[in-house]
Amino acid sequence: MIDPRHLAPTPESVGLDSALVDALLERAGKEVREGVLPSAQIAIARNGKIAAMRSFGRVLHHGAEAPATDATLYCVFSSTKAITSAAAWLLIQDGALDVAARVADLIPEFGENGKHEVTVEQLFTHTAGFPQAPFVPSQFLDRDKRLERFASWRLNWKPGERFEYHPSSSMYVIAELIERLSGESYGDFVRKQISEPLGLADLRVGLPRDLHGRLADCEHIGTALSDEDYRALGLVSPPVTEVTEEAIMAFNRADFRVAGIPGGGGTMTAADLALFYQALLDGGRAAAGREIWKPETLAMAREIRSGALRDPVLGKAANRALGLIIAGDSDRSFRGFGHTNSELAFGHGGAGGQIGWADPASGISIGYCTSGHDRNAIRQARRGVGISSRAAGCGSKAS
């Protein structure tokens, strides 16, 4: 459960409009009420406090049905990338990691098969050139096997020449960098340097077995669109990647949950996700008051580094920073943000429709989680834009 220190007495006390927040909560539960999604959980925060949180529907725990509550944990999938990246920013801040460094100079095993020119920055921006490099997630905790995988990977293109989303591969390498430079396991580093200082006890990457009973099982819902459906919408069919239904369902396995996959295995509540993003607005001062990231570190991390490179699926500028997506121009809805978000908003979504972002223009952050992984990618995207648009507009005129 969320520490009471993190709870605002009313939305107005943190500069939000109660009526607009109520409308956001109503929107967040819409698909659950309609029977489209089994469950959803949402939290909105400002000024370091949760202004409102609500859980809807029912979840499965090891196949047994139970009501979704505010204590229910969710796997946030690729929203984890922001947390892994934020952990690495601390090493950059301390001077231990240089984004211009070649990865092979820090992890010699990685340099095999022509990867010696890949830079640390390219790992964050999905321009490293090995988007679908194979890895068995349950082997993440076996360092020897991890390094064998790194050595075996080959490049699809010259690093830096193009953008293509790396669903998991580059984050495994960032986690290895964290371990080598900190002397701690990746999961312990996240817990000690981020979760504990922020007072977010349920934010983890690597879930102990005794807590698996609180984690919602993933469920697939809906029907996938056909190539003809995409063409009718004037869109390109998404490519086949490692993010398959089987891969998603594997996160219901105990060994995957324990491993703490750095690109997609984070577990938390929507409130934890919203408060994590509050900390990125204020140097880690949310509730606990301790500065974690310096202002110059956060500014550096939010700088767009992908230049004019375009997302080949969306046909829009990729707008990638150090592990974050930046909302940017009028195409921001294609990047997972709402129409009412500012161009400064930043965050990272996750498979199945998980949402996490913060907007420096308003001071608002949100977390949205669901256990229902919608096969209909367009419906999922529209849901995310609708929820984010309402959330971004919740500010009080008096604030």
Summary of the structure (lengths in Angstrom):
residues: 399
radius of gyration: 19.6
end to end distance: 28.4
largest distance: 58.6
contacts: 1458
relative contact order: 0.19
helix: 39%
strand: 17%
